[in-house]
Amino acid sequence: MAAIELEGLTKDYGEVLANADVTFDVEHGEIFGYLGPNGAGKTTTIRTLLGLLSPTAGTARVLGQEVTDEGQLIEAKRRLGYLPDSPAFDETATGREVLELHASIKGDERSEELLDLFDPPLDREIREYSRGNVQKLGLVATFMHDPDLVILDEPTSGLDPLLQQRFNEFVRAERDDGLTVFFSSHILSEVRKLCDRVGIIRDGRLVTVEPVESLLDRSGKVVRLHATEAIPRQALEIDGVHGLETDATGGPSDGTEYVFTFTGDVNDLLERLREYRLLDLSVEEAPLEEVFMRFYDGEEAGGDDRSDEADRVAAGDTGGDDGV
Ligand SMILES: Nc1ncnc2c1ncn2[C@@H]1O[C@H](COP(=O)(O)OP(=O)(O)OP(=O)(O)O)[C@@H](O)[C@H]1O
């Protein structure tokens, strides 16, 4: 039994199909990132997992409990921590009073160590709290009853870099002790540092679920070529060339620079380029942003063939926007 099990989850708002047949599992003891552009359907899934929305079709189980069954949902929530995107605490209460209320509902096994770590100003009223302080208090409230699973919506927004790092270290250590973490994020460096696997959702549909490492492998390499002469377009008509940009860097002696993402066999590329005089050639790991943008734009999901664009750009129509 996985910690979270979604099967055919569908939420139809009438005009918008916010979740369409979403199926995936989050395993015990993993950190799972749920990513997608604005309006993709992330919050809809999260609110369904918390029993705040009823699915139109499909099922959602949290820690083995059906979220549409009230008794089972209560059972699941005892072992669950949830940090919403903007925690809504009573504005007139102090931080200490907020935590006392949470303790009376869920229990308190860990607030002391969490307060040492995140240190929100407990004696101030929430209305005086900054965004970052609300987030710090929210983290203490989320973890204080020592949950088995946490669902976090943009957990580090508002935290300064030091606290973000402290949060990352804390979450990784908890994962190593068996905690399951499901979080949504737009911060790709955080996703890269923290997640074991990611699920990417677009227009309500899940487009991939896979380990971060395999996403990075597929993201290919960024190739920069600097040639003394223009390279004919046929030479760069190779499987795996994406988003080719050319830049004539000045007079004839300055040559032309070519930049593209390459997901093919580097040996094939080098073979093609053997007959051209290159001033410079560099091959670097592609930034994670690039592969996410391909999913967000639908290229990966639709299996778009980029060779048309390679033709167009290599023919001299650089257009300015590579769309990748
Ligand atoms: N109560 C509602 N009634 C109608 N449409 C809704 C409702 N709630 C959400 N939607 C629509 O469902 C889609 C998915 O919204 P959702 O909030 O789940 O996306 P999201 O991925 O969390 O976005 P963001 O990153 O911007 O928070 C959007 O098109 C949104 O406008």
The ligand as an SDF file (V2000), in Angstrom:
LIG
                    3D

 31 33  0  0  0  0  0  0  0  0999 V2000
  -14.1020   26.3810   -7.7260 N   0  0  0  0  0  0  0  0  0  0  0  0
  -13.7430   26.4100   -9.0170 C   0  0  0  0  0  0  0  0  0  0  0  0
  -14.6520   26.5890   -9.9840 N   0  0  0  0  0  0  0  0  0  0  0  0
  -14.3090   26.5840  -11.2870 C   0  0  0  0  0  0  0  0  0  0  0  0
  -13.0470   26.4080  -11.7380 N   0  0  0  0  0  0  0  0  0  0  0  0
  -12.0900   26.2250  -10.8200 C   0  0  0  0  0  0  0  0  0  0  0  0
  -12.3740   26.2100   -9.4110 C   0  0  0  0  0  0  0  0  0  0  0  0
  -11.2030   26.0110   -8.7440 N   0  0  0  0  0  0  0  0  0  0  0  0
  -10.2390   25.8950   -9.6880 C   0  0  0  0  0  0  0  0  0  0  0  0
  -10.7600   26.0320  -10.9260 N   0  0  0  0  0  0  0  0  0  0  0  0
  -10.0340   25.9270  -12.2030 C   0  0  0  0  0  0  0  0  0  0  0  0
   -9.4510   24.6350  -12.2650 O   0  0  0  0  0  0  0  0  0  0  0  0
   -8.1630   24.7200  -12.9030 C   0  0  0  0  0  0  0  0  0  0  0  0
   -7.1060   24.1140  -11.9880 C   0  0  0  0  0  0  0  0  0  0  0  0
   -6.9500   24.9910  -10.8480 O   0  0  0  0  0  0  0  0  0  0  0  0
   -5.9320   24.6670   -9.6550 P   0  0  0  0  0  0  0  0  0  0  0  0
   -6.1270   25.7350   -8.6300 O   0  0  0  0  0  0  0  0  0  0  0  0
   -6.1030   23.2520   -9.2400 O   0  0  0  0  0  0  0  0  0  0  0  0
   -4.5170   24.8370  -10.3870 O   0  0  0  0  0  0  0  0  0  0  0  0
   -3.0390   24.9820   -9.7710 P   0  0  0  0  0  0  0  0  0  0  0  0
   -2.1790   24.0770  -10.5780 O   0  0  0  0  0  0  0  0  0  0  0  0
   -3.0730   24.7740   -8.3080 O   0  0  0  0  0  0  0  0  0  0  0  0
   -2.6810   26.4830  -10.0920 O   0  0  0  0  0  0  0  0  0  0  0  0
   -1.7290   27.5450   -9.3110 P   0  0  0  0  0  0  0  0  0  0  0  0
   -0.3100   27.0610   -9.4910 O   0  0  0  0  0  0  0  0  0  0  0  0
   -2.0000   28.7940  -10.0680 O   0  0  0  0  0  0  0  0  0  0  0  0
   -2.1810   27.5750   -7.8850 O   0  0  0  0  0  0  0  0  0  0  0  0
   -7.9490   26.1740  -13.2390 C   0  0  0  0  0  0  0  0  0  0  0  0
   -8.3250   26.3910  -14.5710 O   0  0  0  0  0  0  0  0  0  0  0  0
   -8.8770   26.9030  -12.2830 C   0  0  0  0  0  0  0  0  0  0  0  0
   -9.2910   28.1280  -12.8450 O   0  0  0  0  0  0  0  0  0  0  0  0
  1  2  1  0
  2  3  1  0
  2  7  2  0
  3  4  2  0
  4  5  1  0
  5  6  2  0
  6  7  1  0
  6 10  1  0
  7  8  1  0
  8  9  2  0
  9 10  1  0
 10 11  1  0
 11 12  1  0
 11 30  1  0
 12 13  1  0
 13 14  1  0
 13 28  1  0
 14 15  1  0
 15 16  1  0
 16 17  2  0
 16 18  1  0
 16 19  1  0
 19 20  1  0
 20 21  2  0
 20 22  1  0
 20 23  1  0
 23 24  1  0
 24 25  2  0
 24 26  1  0
 24 27  1  0
 28 29  1  0
 28 30  1  0
 30 31  1  0
M  END
$$$$
